[in-house]
Amino acid sequence: MVKRGQSIKDVFYETRVLKGRDFTVRRFAKEVLGDAVDPVMLSYIEKGKRFPSEALVRRLAALRNQDPHELLALLWRDRMLYAFGKELRRVLHAPRAVEGVEDAELAVRLSQAIAALPDDASWITLRAWRSEFSAAPRRAARGGVAGDKMAAQVEKTLRHRGLVEIRGSKVRRKGRHFVAQDLEERRTLAMEFCALFVKGLLDKLALPDQDTGTYLRNHYLNIDVQRLPVFQKRLDSMLRALAEEFAADTSSDTKFLNILVNSTTL
């Protein structure tokens, strides 16, 4: 079963770690994967510096007794995000290399952090809130520092925007909608939009027989250009109202839902 927020590199790392601490990269590559991959390449895959082949992903899926298309969908998504990130850096003239999946993860963490707060603006403990959005499902043994850094960045951003209020050891929601302002935030949200679209597309095309929780539809219409702003404003208003109506507090009975709606002219 793929966990929320995982990338294909995380699945490789997780599978090896679950075999036991004695399974080094070299031993895992030789004894478990049958020398199907060089240990150095496997190390690069776990660090996200290289992508595995589809044949290797299928071998890993067999080892996990898992539908290979679930893991292939992760691989395809990650490759698309990487390619998108490279082009996005050129378009936005970003000052540093785009770590595609990480940028998308940051945007998702922002969304999760907002959704993890009670809708009635009641106070909850900082500890409970942070556990909902900062517990990265990847590299538990080595990713603590990176996870803490991302959590701190999420909190700083949401406080700066006035979307959350923190007093002592308590926190509450003050707003729901995050709007990108600077270049870095626009790039981060662009990566989230890309990740959501790619996931939805792959869920429908690669995993059509699985209950992935994805809804994907398209509609076409000719519209008077004078009425286009009114249409988009009403669409935004209706979506906000729908989100507010169905939003529930985080619990074992709820799932995090991220909604992406795109309306554009051709």
NORNOR-V308981 format. One record per residue. N is the residue number from 1. RES is the residue in one letter. SS is DSSP state (2 for helix, 1 for strand, 0 for the rest). PSI is psi as a letter, one per 40 degrees, with the letter a starting at -180 (999 if undefined). D_FIRST is the distance of its C-alpha to the first C-alpha in Angstrom with 2 decimals. Layout:
N,RES,SS,PSI,D_FIRST ; N,RES,SS,PSI,D_FIRST
This chain:
1,M,0,h,0.00 ; 2,V,0,h,3.80 ; 3,K,0,i,6.36 ; 4,R,0,h,9.66 ; 5,G,0,e,12.16 ; 6,Q,0,i,10.49 ; 7,S,0,i,12.48 ; 8,I,2,d,12.30 ; 9,K,2,d,14.56 ; 10,D,2,d,12.35 ; 11,V,2,d,9.66 ; 12,F,2,d,12.80 ; 13,Y,2,d,14.27 ; 14,E,2,d,11.50 ; 15,T,2,d,11.28 ; 16,R,2,d,15.06 ; 17,V,2,d,15.53 ; 18,L,2,e,13.57 ; 19,K,0,e,16.02 ; 20,G,0,i,18.80 ; 21,R,0,e,21.28 ; 22,D,0,e,23.51 ; 23,F,0,g,21.27 ; 24,T,0,i,22.93 ; 25,V,2,d,22.08 ; 26,R,2,d,24.90 ; 27,R,2,d,23.95 ; 28,F,2,d,20.29 ; 29,A,2,d,21.59 ; 30,K,2,d,24.22 ; 31,E,2,d,22.93 ; 32,V,2,d,19.23 ; 33,L,0,e,19.29 ; 34,G,0,f,22.78 ; 35,D,0,f,24.67 ; 36,A,0,e,22.85 ; 37,V,0,i,22.99 ; 38,D,0,h,25.67 ; 39,P,2,d,24.79 ; 40,V,2,d,26.34 ; 41,M,2,d,24.26 ; 42,L,2,d,21.03 ; 43,S,2,d,22.30 ; 44,Y,2,d,22.95 ; 45,I,2,d,19.46 ; 46,E,2,d,17.98 ; 47,K,0,e,20.63 ; 48,G,0,e,20.02 ; 49,K,0,e,23.46 ; 50,R,0,i,22.56 ; 51,F,0,i,20.05 ; 52,P,0,i,18.79 ; 53,S,0,i,20.05 ; 54,E,2,d,18.11 ; 55,A,2,d,19.09 ; 56,L,2,d,17.62 ; 57,V,2,d,14.22 ; 58,R,2,d,14.44 ; 59,R,2,d,15.50 ; 60,L,2,d,12.59 ; 61,A,2,d,10.17 ; 62,A,2,d,12.60 ; 63,L,2,d,12.57 ; 64,R,0,e,8.89 ; 65,N,0,f,9.55 ; 66,Q,0,i,7.23 ; 67,D,0,h,9.05 ; 68,P,2,d,10.95 ; 69,H,2,d,11.64 ; 70,E,2,d,8.33 ; 71,L,2,d,9.29 ; 72,L,2,d,12.89 ; 73,A,2,d,12.71 ; 74,L,2,d,11.88 ; 75,L,2,d,14.75 ; 76,W,2,d,17.03 ; 77,R,2,d,16.59 ; 78,D,2,d,17.38 ; 79,R,2,d,20.32 ; 80,M,2,d,21.65 ; 81,L,2,d,21.55 ; 82,Y,2,d,23.34 ; 83,A,2,d,25.97 ; 84,F,2,d,26.40 ; 85,G,2,d,26.82 ; 86,K,2,d,29.54 ; 87,E,2,d,31.43 ; 88,L,2,d,31.07 ; 89,R,2,d,32.70 ; 90,R,2,d,35.60 ; 91,V,2,d,35.99 ; 92,L,2,e,35.97 ; 93,H,0,f,37.75 ; 94,A,0,i,35.29 ; 95,P,0,e,36.86 ; 96,R,0,i,33.94 ; 97,A,0,i,31.18 ; 98,V,0,h,28.23 ; 99,E,0,g,24.92 ; 100,G,2,d,23.08 ; 101,V,2,d,19.55 ; 102,E,2,d,21.09 ; 103,D,2,d,23.50 ; 104,A,2,d,20.88 ; 105,E,2,d,19.01 ; 106,L,2,d,22.40 ; 107,A,2,d,23.05 ; 108,V,2,d,19.81 ; 109,R,2,d,20.71 ; 110,L,2,d,24.12 ; 111,S,2,d,22.80 ; 112,Q,2,d,20.53 ; 113,A,2,d,23.52 ; 114,I,2,d,25.77 ; 115,A,2,d,23.48 ; 116,A,0,e,22.96 ; 117,L,0,i,26.70 ; 118,P,0,i,28.44 ; 119,D,0,d,29.97 ; 120,D,0,e,33.29 ; 121,A,0,f,33.80 ; 122,S,0,i,33.93 ; 123,W,0,i,33.47 ; 124,I,1,i,30.50 ; 125,T,1,i,30.25 ; 126,L,2,d,29.31 ; 127,R,2,d,27.08 ; 128,A,2,d,24.99 ; 129,W,2,d,24.89 ; 130,R,2,d,23.93 ; 131,S,2,d,21.03 ; 132,E,2,d,19.49 ; 133,F,2,e,19.71 ; 134,S,0,e,20.42 ; 135,A,0,g,17.63 ; 136,A,0,h,15.96 ; 137,P,0,e,12.43 ; 138,R,0,i,13.89 ; 139,R,0,g,16.37 ; 140,A,0,d,17.19 ; 141,A,0,d,19.99 ; 142,R,0,e,21.61 ; 143,G,0,e,20.69 ; 144,G,2,d,22.57 ; 145,V,2,d,25.60 ; 146,A,2,d,23.89 ; 147,G,2,d,21.90 ; 148,D,2,d,25.23 ; 149,K,2,d,27.02 ; 150,M,2,d,24.72 ; 151,A,2,d,24.95 ; 152,A,2,d,28.71 ; 153,Q,2,d,28.92 ; 154,V,2,d,27.11 ; 155,E,2,d,29.49 ; 156,K,2,d,32.51 ; 157,T,2,d,31.83 ; 158,L,2,d,31.30 ; 159,R,2,d,34.36 ; 160,H,2,d,36.45 ; 161,R,0,e,35.71 ; 162,G,0,f,36.56 ; 163,L,0,e,33.21 ; 164,V,1,i,32.83 ; 165,E,1,h,35.52 ; 166,I,1,h,35.30 ; 167,R,1,h,37.96 ; 168,G,0,b,37.82 ; 169,S,0,e,34.56 ; 170,K,1,i,33.81 ; 171,V,1,i,32.35 ; 172,R,1,i,32.47 ; 173,R,1,h,31.79 ; 174,K,0,e,34.78 ; 175,G,0,i,33.27 ; 176,R,0,d,30.19 ; 177,H,0,h,30.75 ; 178,F,0,h,30.49 ; 179,V,0,h,32.84 ; 180,A,0,i,32.92 ; 181,Q,0,d,36.38 ; 182,D,0,i,36.65 ; 183,L,2,d,35.53 ; 184,E,2,d,32.63 ; 185,E,2,d,31.20 ; 186,R,2,d,31.76 ; 187,R,2,d,29.90 ; 188,T,2,d,26.95 ; 189,L,2,d,26.83 ; 190,A,2,d,27.29 ; 191,M,2,d,24.16 ; 192,E,2,d,22.24 ; 193,F,2,d,23.83 ; 194,C,2,d,22.94 ; 195,A,2,d,19.25 ; 196,L,2,d,19.16 ; 197,F,2,d,21.15 ; 198,V,2,d,19.23 ; 199,K,2,d,15.83 ; 200,G,2,d,17.65 ; 201,L,2,d,19.37 ; 202,L,2,d,16.46 ; 203,D,2,d,14.57 ; 204,K,2,d,17.84 ; 205,L,2,d,18.80 ; 206,A,2,d,15.83 ; 207,L,0,f,13.51 ; 208,P,0,d,16.45 ; 209,D,0,e,15.33 ; 210,Q,0,i,12.13 ; 211,D,0,g,12.63 ; 212,T,0,e,11.63 ; 213,G,0,e,14.42 ; 214,T,0,h,16.47 ; 215,Y,0,h,20.22 ; 216,L,0,h,22.22 ; 217,R,0,i,25.93 ; 218,N,0,i,29.09 ; 219,H,0,i,32.73 ; 220,Y,0,i,36.01 ; 221,L,0,i,39.42 ; 222,N,0,h,42.71 ; 223,I,0,i,43.74 ; 224,D,0,h,46.97 ; 225,V,2,d,46.48 ; 226,Q,2,d,48.41 ; 227,R,2,e,45.87 ; 228,L,2,d,42.76 ; 229,P,2,d,42.74 ; 230,V,2,d,43.21 ; 231,F,2,d,40.33 ; 232,Q,2,d,37.92 ; 233,K,2,d,39.22 ; 234,R,2,d,38.74 ; 235,L,2,d,35.24 ; 236,D,2,d,34.37 ; 237,S,2,d,36.09 ; 238,M,2,d,34.37 ; 239,L,2,d,30.87 ; 240,R,2,d,31.72 ; 241,A,2,d,33.09 ; 242,L,2,d,30.04 ; 243,A,2,d,27.75 ; 244,E,2,d,30.15 ; 245,E,2,d,30.34 ; 246,F,2,e,26.67 ; 247,A,0,h,25.72 ; 248,A,0,i,24.78 ; 249,D,0,i,24.42 ; 250,T,0,h,21.15 ; 251,S,0,i,19.95 ; 252,S,0,e,17.20 ; 253,D,0,e,18.20 ; 254,T,0,i,17.95 ; 255,K,0,i,15.58 ; 256,F,0,h,16.69 ; 257,L,0,h,18.14 ; 258,N,0,h,19.71 ; 259,I,0,h,22.46 ; 260,L,0,h,24.20 ; 261,V,0,h,27.42 ; 262,N,0,h,29.63 ; 263,S,0,h,33.17 ; 264,T,0,i,35.33 ; 265,T,0,i,38.49 ; 266,L,0,999,39.00
